[in-house]
Amino acid sequence: MSAQRLLVVDDEATVRELLSAALRFAGFRVTSAATAGEAVAAATAEPPDLVLLDVMLPDLDGFEVVRRLRERRMPVPVLFLTARDGQADKVTGLSLGADDYVTKPFDLAELIARIRAILRRTAGHPADVVAVGTLALDAGGHQVTRAGKPVRVSATEFRLLRYLMENAGRVVSKAQILDRVWRDDFGGDASIVDTYISYLRRKVDTEEPKLIHTVHGVGYVLREPRR
């Protein structure tokens, strides 16, 4: 099982470095951002398992970051980590859908415990709506849209797309796809993965940016191009 990935968003370099080092030592994969714009771009390109988010950022506040993530239908867990300890700020953060609100200074051991608690609560429960860029998949309604326009897909294409989107930013091999999407029902012909990837590309990647990418010799990955 791969390590869970966290996105640390704070404009203070010392805080980012401290948190990143401590979280990596605790077994997480960590990426970081210094501004709201960087945070939204990073989370959209490769959705993390959880975002640690400062409220006070140089361009937009952390509350606006959460709003923009939710507009993109990204239900990623958020833990606010900030010096702003007013009750109104806590209410605002939690009402936007944040999972926790921790004020600075903080105890690293307690923070890591809170992170693990949030991840336990959200693990094993894939979101009904998964989004990567302008592509959104509604598992409950069995619907796919790109830039708000409906995309008609078959049941198999839907399962394949859902698997790619739930692993957005991660390269998955043909063997992994066969095991998860087809199980044993593929007649022993692994090329069926390539065939269905091509079907999805014709339906999903009709506009820029292209989202489904081939990693030659390894497999496939669904992500937005890095800017």
C-alpha atoms as a printed R data frame, in Angstrom:
    type eleno elety resid chain resno       x       y       z
1   ATOM     1    CA   MET     A     1   0.000   0.000   0.000
2   ATOM     2    CA   SER     A     2   1.496   3.338  -1.069
3   ATOM     3    CA   ALA     A     3   2.003   6.102   1.467
4   ATOM     4    CA   GLN     A     4  -0.760   8.671   1.717
5   ATOM     5    CA   ARG     A     5   0.056  12.022   0.175
6   ATOM     6    CA   LEU     A     6  -0.354  15.319   1.984
7   ATOM     7    CA   LEU     A     7  -0.290  18.850   0.582
8   ATOM     8    CA   VAL     A     8   1.148  21.440   3.003
9   ATOM     9    CA   VAL     A     9   0.135  25.026   2.208
10  ATOM    10    CA   ASP     A    10   1.848  27.828   4.159
11  ATOM    11    CA   ASP     A    11   3.578  31.033   3.061
12  ATOM    12    CA   GLU     A    12   6.265  30.689   5.743
13  ATOM    13    CA   ALA     A    13   9.142  28.611   4.382
14  ATOM    14    CA   THR     A    14  10.283  27.513   7.858
15  ATOM    15    CA   VAL     A    15   6.825  26.167   8.692
16  ATOM    16    CA   ARG     A    16   6.580  24.308   5.365
17  ATOM    17    CA   GLU     A    17  10.007  22.762   5.852
18  ATOM    18    CA   LEU     A    18   9.329  21.765   9.464
19  ATOM    19    CA   LEU     A    19   5.981  20.203   8.649
20  ATOM    20    CA   SER     A    20   7.221  18.473   5.509
21  ATOM    21    CA   ALA     A    21  10.173  16.907   7.338
22  ATOM    22    CA   ALA     A    22   8.050  15.763  10.288
23  ATOM    23    CA   LEU     A    23   5.312  14.320   8.076
24  ATOM    24    CA   ARG     A    24   7.777  12.482   5.867
25  ATOM    25    CA   PHE     A    25   9.377  11.018   8.989
26  ATOM    26    CA   ALA     A    26   5.867   9.880  10.016
27  ATOM    27    CA   GLY     A    27   5.556   7.967   6.731
28  ATOM    28    CA   PHE     A    28   3.612  10.344   4.496
29  ATOM    29    CA   ARG     A    29   4.463  11.602   1.041
30  ATOM    30    CA   VAL     A    30   4.476  15.396   1.113
31  ATOM    31    CA   THR     A    31   4.244  18.199  -1.417
32  ATOM    32    CA   SER     A    32   4.010  21.871  -0.509
33  ATOM    33    CA   ALA     A    33   2.753  25.228  -1.773
34  ATOM    34    CA   ALA     A    34   3.348  28.805  -0.638
35  ATOM    35    CA   THR     A    35   0.298  30.531  -2.151
36  ATOM    36    CA   ALA     A    36  -3.387  29.882  -2.758
37  ATOM    37    CA   GLY     A    37  -2.792  29.714  -6.498
38  ATOM    38    CA   GLU     A    38  -0.037  27.127  -6.104
39  ATOM    39    CA   ALA     A    39  -2.240  25.125  -3.724
40  ATOM    40    CA   VAL     A    40  -5.226  24.942  -6.085
41  ATOM    41    CA   ALA     A    41  -2.981  24.061  -9.039
42  ATOM    42    CA   ALA     A    42  -1.152  21.336  -7.080
43  ATOM    43    CA   ALA     A    43  -4.353  19.809  -5.685
44  ATOM    44    CA   THR     A    44  -6.004  19.839  -9.105
45  ATOM    45    CA   ALA     A    45  -3.032  18.287 -10.895
46  ATOM    46    CA   GLU     A    46  -2.529  15.509  -8.344
47  ATOM    47    CA   PRO     A    47  -5.280  15.325  -5.714
48  ATOM    48    CA   PRO     A    48  -3.773  14.676  -2.264
49  ATOM    49    CA   ASP     A    49  -5.290  12.530   0.456
50  ATOM    50    CA   LEU     A    50  -5.403  15.555   2.759
51  ATOM    51    CA   VAL     A    51  -4.534  19.272   2.659
52  ATOM    52    CA   LEU     A    52  -2.940  21.107   5.608
53  ATOM    53    CA   LEU     A    53  -3.926  24.677   4.891
54  ATOM    54    CA   ASP     A    54  -2.953  28.019   6.417
55  ATOM    55    CA   VAL     A    55  -5.709  30.650   6.419
56  ATOM    56    CA   MET     A    56  -3.413  33.626   5.868
57  ATOM    57    CA   LEU     A    57  -1.814  33.401   2.427
58  ATOM    58    CA   PRO     A    58  -0.293  36.199   0.323
59  ATOM    59    CA   ASP     A    59  -2.755  36.076  -2.605
60  ATOM    60    CA   LEU     A    60  -6.061  34.621  -1.363
61  ATOM    61    CA   ASP     A    61  -7.016  33.299   2.057
62  ATOM    62    CA   GLY     A    62  -7.294  29.612   2.835
63  ATOM    63    CA   PHE     A    63 -11.081  29.816   2.946
64  ATOM    64    CA   GLU     A    64 -11.076  30.782  -0.740
65  ATOM    65    CA   VAL     A    65  -8.797  27.825  -1.502
66  ATOM    66    CA   VAL     A    66 -11.409  25.469  -0.036
67  ATOM    67    CA   ARG     A    67 -14.184  27.203  -1.989
68  ATOM    68    CA   ARG     A    68 -12.260  26.743  -5.236
69  ATOM    69    CA   LEU     A    69 -11.532  23.096  -4.521
70  ATOM    70    CA   ARG     A    70 -15.214  22.474  -3.798
71  ATOM    71    CA   GLU     A    71 -16.191  24.315  -7.003
72  ATOM    72    CA   ARG     A    72 -14.019  21.778  -8.813
73  ATOM    73    CA   ARG     A    73 -15.938  19.022  -7.001
74  ATOM    74    CA   MET     A    74 -12.848  17.960  -5.094
75  ATOM    75    CA   PRO     A    75 -13.916  16.531  -1.722
76  ATOM    76    CA   VAL     A    76 -10.336  16.249  -0.431
77  ATOM    77    CA   PRO     A    77 -10.126  16.427   3.403
78  ATOM    78    CA   VAL     A    78  -8.811  19.759   4.716
79  ATOM    79    CA   LEU     A    79  -7.183  20.543   8.050
80  ATOM    80    CA   PHE     A    80  -6.753  24.267   8.704
81  ATOM    81    CA   LEU     A    81  -3.492  25.072  10.468
82  ATOM    82    CA   THR     A    82  -3.369  28.748  11.358
83  ATOM    83    CA   ALA     A    83  -2.552  31.458  13.878
84  ATOM    84    CA   ARG     A    84  -6.081  32.839  13.527
85  ATOM    85    CA   ASP     A    85  -7.872  31.361  16.521
86  ATOM    86    CA   GLY     A    86 -11.062  33.425  16.516
87  ATOM    87    CA   GLN     A    87 -14.333  31.552  16.892
88  ATOM    88    CA   ALA     A    88 -15.694  33.153  13.714
89  ATOM    89    CA   ASP     A    89 -12.733  31.843  11.700
90  ATOM    90    CA   LYS     A    90 -13.215  28.334  13.070
91  ATOM    91    CA   VAL     A    91 -16.910  28.418  12.209
92  ATOM    92    CA   THR     A    92 -16.149  29.692   8.699
93  ATOM    93    CA   GLY     A    93 -13.536  27.016   8.085
94  ATOM    94    CA   LEU     A    94 -15.654  24.156   9.348
95  ATOM    95    CA   SER     A    95 -18.784  25.381   7.553
96  ATOM    96    CA   LEU     A    96 -16.868  25.328   4.266
97  ATOM    97    CA   GLY     A    97 -16.283  21.624   4.772
98  ATOM    98    CA   ALA     A    98 -12.934  21.545   6.547
99  ATOM    99    CA   ASP     A    99 -12.403  18.455   8.695
100 ATOM   100    CA   ASP     A   100 -10.431  20.082  11.525
101 ATOM   101    CA   TYR     A   101  -9.004  23.433  12.650
102 ATOM   102    CA   VAL     A   102  -5.699  23.557  14.559
103 ATOM   103    CA   THR     A   103  -4.162  26.799  15.822
104 ATOM   104    CA   LYS     A   104  -0.472  27.702  15.967
105 ATOM   105    CA   PRO     A   105   1.676  26.993  17.873
106 ATOM   106    CA   PHE     A   106   0.861  23.314  17.642
107 ATOM   107    CA   ASP     A   107   2.228  20.063  18.978
108 ATOM   108    CA   LEU     A   108   3.553  17.890  16.138
109 ATOM   109    CA   ALA     A   109   2.523  14.608  17.759
110 ATOM   110    CA   GLU     A   110  -1.024  15.865  18.270
111 ATOM   111    CA   LEU     A   111  -1.173  17.222  14.720
112 ATOM   112    CA   ILE     A   112  -0.086  13.883  13.244
113 ATOM   113    CA   ALA     A   113  -2.666  12.097  15.397
114 ATOM   114    CA   ARG     A   114  -5.378  14.424  14.070
115 ATOM   115    CA   ILE     A   115  -4.245  13.819  10.489
116 ATOM   116    CA   ARG     A   116  -4.360  10.048  10.957
117 ATOM   117    CA   ALA     A   117  -7.834  10.314  12.518
118 ATOM   118    CA   ILE     A   118  -9.155  12.257   9.522
119 ATOM   119    CA   LEU     A   119  -7.604   9.798   7.077
120 ATOM   120    CA   ARG     A   120  -9.135   6.859   8.976
121 ATOM   121    CA   ARG     A   121 -12.569   8.489   8.755
122 ATOM   122    CA   THR     A   122 -12.270   9.093   5.021
123 ATOM   123    CA   ALA     A   123 -10.405   5.914   3.996
124 ATOM   124    CA   GLY     A   124 -12.322   3.256   2.113
125 ATOM   125    CA   HIS     A   125 -15.150   5.603   1.261
126 ATOM   126    CA   PRO     A   126 -14.506   6.916  -2.253
127 ATOM   127    CA   ALA     A   127 -16.258  10.196  -2.912
128 ATOM   128    CA   ASP     A   128 -19.511  10.040  -4.888
129 ATOM   129    CA   VAL     A   129 -18.115  12.819  -7.067
130 ATOM   130    CA   VAL     A   130 -14.498  12.717  -8.224
131 ATOM   131    CA   ALA     A   131 -13.029  15.548 -10.297
132 ATOM   132    CA   VAL     A   132  -9.768  16.197 -12.117
133 ATOM   133    CA   GLY     A   133  -9.638  19.572 -13.804
134 ATOM   134    CA   THR     A   134 -12.840  19.983 -15.832
135 ATOM   135    CA   LEU     A   135 -13.569  16.241 -15.782
136 ATOM   136    CA   ALA     A   136 -16.068  15.064 -13.165
137 ATOM   137    CA   LEU     A   137 -17.457  11.608 -12.400
138 ATOM   138    CA   ASP     A   138 -20.576  11.136 -10.277
139 ATOM   139    CA   ALA     A   139 -20.540   7.556  -9.006
140 ATOM   140    CA   GLY     A   140 -24.010   7.765  -7.452
141 ATOM   141    CA   GLY     A   141 -25.639   9.164 -10.565
142 ATOM   142    CA   HIS     A   142 -23.396   7.154 -12.914
143 ATOM   143    CA   GLN     A   143 -22.646  10.321 -14.892
144 ATOM   144    CA   VAL     A   144 -19.513  11.800 -16.455
145 ATOM   145    CA   THR     A   145 -19.075  15.415 -17.537
146 ATOM   146    CA   ARG     A   146 -16.248  17.381 -19.145
147 ATOM   147    CA   ALA     A   147 -16.422  21.162 -18.762
148 ATOM   148    CA   GLY     A   148 -20.031  20.705 -17.690
149 ATOM   149    CA   LYS     A   149 -21.022  18.748 -20.816
150 ATOM   150    CA   PRO     A   150 -22.297  15.158 -20.446
151 ATOM   151    CA   VAL     A   151 -20.025  12.366 -21.696
152 ATOM   152    CA   ARG     A   152 -21.701   9.083 -22.575
153 ATOM   153    CA   VAL     A   153 -19.662   6.059 -21.509
154 ATOM   154    CA   SER     A   154 -20.336   2.352 -21.225
155 ATOM   155    CA   ALA     A   155 -20.367   0.532 -17.886
156 ATOM   156    CA   THR     A   156 -16.839  -0.804 -18.476
157 ATOM   157    CA   GLU     A   157 -15.552   2.611 -19.571
158 ATOM   158    CA   PHE     A   158 -17.118   4.088 -16.440
159 ATOM   159    CA   ARG     A   159 -15.339   1.583 -14.165
160 ATOM   160    CA   LEU     A   160 -12.031   2.212 -15.940
161 ATOM   161    CA   LEU     A   161 -12.391   5.995 -15.776
162 ATOM   162    CA   ARG     A   162 -13.362   5.864 -12.117
163 ATOM   163    CA   TYR     A   163 -10.284   3.803 -11.298
164 ATOM   164    CA   LEU     A   164  -8.014   6.217 -13.166
165 ATOM   165    CA   MET     A   165  -9.616   9.252 -11.495
166 ATOM   166    CA   GLU     A   166  -9.459   7.776  -8.000
167 ATOM   167    CA   ASN     A   167  -5.735   7.265  -8.648
168 ATOM   168    CA   ALA     A   168  -5.233  10.619 -10.372
169 ATOM   169    CA   GLY     A   169  -1.565  11.538 -10.569
170 ATOM   170    CA   ARG     A   170  -0.453   7.954  -9.966
171 ATOM   171    CA   VAL     A   171   0.736   5.685 -12.767
172 ATOM   172    CA   VAL     A   172  -1.219   2.417 -12.818
173 ATOM   173    CA   SER     A   173  -0.047  -0.629 -14.739
174 ATOM   174    CA   LYS     A   174  -2.099  -2.779 -17.106
175 ATOM   175    CA   ALA     A   175  -1.999  -5.557 -14.527
176 ATOM   176    CA   GLN     A   176  -3.444  -3.261 -11.863
177 ATOM   177    CA   ILE     A   177  -6.172  -2.069 -14.219
178 ATOM   178    CA   LEU     A   178  -7.090  -5.619 -15.244
179 ATOM   179    CA   ASP     A   179  -7.246  -6.720 -11.610
180 ATOM   180    CA   ARG     A   180  -9.449  -3.809 -10.559
181 ATOM   181    CA   VAL     A   181 -11.652  -3.230 -13.612
182 ATOM   182    CA   TRP     A   182 -11.927  -6.632 -15.345
183 ATOM   183    CA   ARG     A   183 -10.822  -9.005 -12.567
184 ATOM   184    CA   ASP     A   184 -10.715 -12.394 -14.361
185 ATOM   185    CA   ASP     A   185 -13.197 -11.480 -17.078
186 ATOM   186    CA   PHE     A   186 -10.881 -10.375 -19.897
187 ATOM   187    CA   GLY     A   187 -10.250 -13.611 -21.794
188 ATOM   188    CA   GLY     A   188  -6.517 -13.522 -21.155
189 ATOM   189    CA   ASP     A   189  -5.965 -10.652 -23.599
190 ATOM   190    CA   ALA     A   190  -4.288  -7.758 -21.784
191 ATOM   191    CA   SER     A   191  -4.567  -5.542 -24.886
192 ATOM   192    CA   ILE     A   192  -8.180  -4.939 -23.899
193 ATOM   193    CA   VAL     A   193  -6.821  -2.205 -21.598
194 ATOM   194    CA   ASP     A   194  -5.271  -0.337 -24.543
195 ATOM   195    CA   THR     A   195  -8.510  -0.669 -26.477
196 ATOM   196    CA   TYR     A   196 -10.637   0.818 -23.721
197 ATOM   197    CA   ILE     A   197  -8.114   3.562 -22.999
198 ATOM   198    CA   SER     A   198  -8.445   4.589 -26.651
199 ATOM   199    CA   TYR     A   199 -12.257   4.572 -26.299
200 ATOM   200    CA   LEU     A   200 -12.036   6.847 -23.261
201 ATOM   201    CA   ARG     A   201  -9.605   9.218 -24.971
202 ATOM   202    CA   ARG     A   202 -12.016   9.705 -27.866
203 ATOM   203    CA   LYS     A   203 -14.782  10.584 -25.428
204 ATOM   204    CA   VAL     A   204 -12.988  12.375 -22.574
205 ATOM   205    CA   ASP     A   205 -10.005  14.034 -24.244
206 ATOM   206    CA   THR     A   206 -11.897  15.924 -26.919
207 ATOM   207    CA   GLU     A   207 -10.513  19.234 -25.628
208 ATOM   208    CA   GLU     A   208  -7.330  20.569 -24.083
209 ATOM   209    CA   PRO     A   209  -5.708  19.825 -21.773
210 ATOM   210    CA   LYS     A   210  -5.481  16.098 -22.436
211 ATOM   211    CA   LEU     A   211  -5.915  14.150 -19.201
212 ATOM   212    CA   ILE     A   212  -5.123  10.502 -20.021
213 ATOM   213    CA   HIS     A   213  -1.403   9.944 -20.539
214 ATOM   214    CA   THR     A   214   0.663   6.885 -21.476
215 ATOM   215    CA   VAL     A   215   3.798   6.174 -19.476
216 ATOM   216    CA   HIS     A   216   5.629   3.892 -21.887
217 ATOM   217    CA   GLY     A   217   6.678   0.600 -20.408
218 ATOM   218    CA   VAL     A   218   4.752   1.247 -17.201
219 ATOM   219    CA   GLY     A   219   1.075   2.021 -17.726
220 ATOM   220    CA   TYR     A   220  -1.320   4.945 -17.719
221 ATOM   221    CA   VAL     A   221  -1.966   8.017 -15.602
222 ATOM   222    CA   LEU     A   222  -4.833  10.495 -15.533
223 ATOM   223    CA   ARG     A   223  -3.694  14.017 -14.655
224 ATOM   224    CA   GLU     A   224  -3.527  17.534 -15.947
225 ATOM   225    CA   PRO     A   225  -0.240  18.575 -17.577
226 ATOM   226    CA   ARG     A   226   2.141  20.243 -15.156
227 ATOM   227    CA   ARG     A   227   2.485  23.936 -15.822
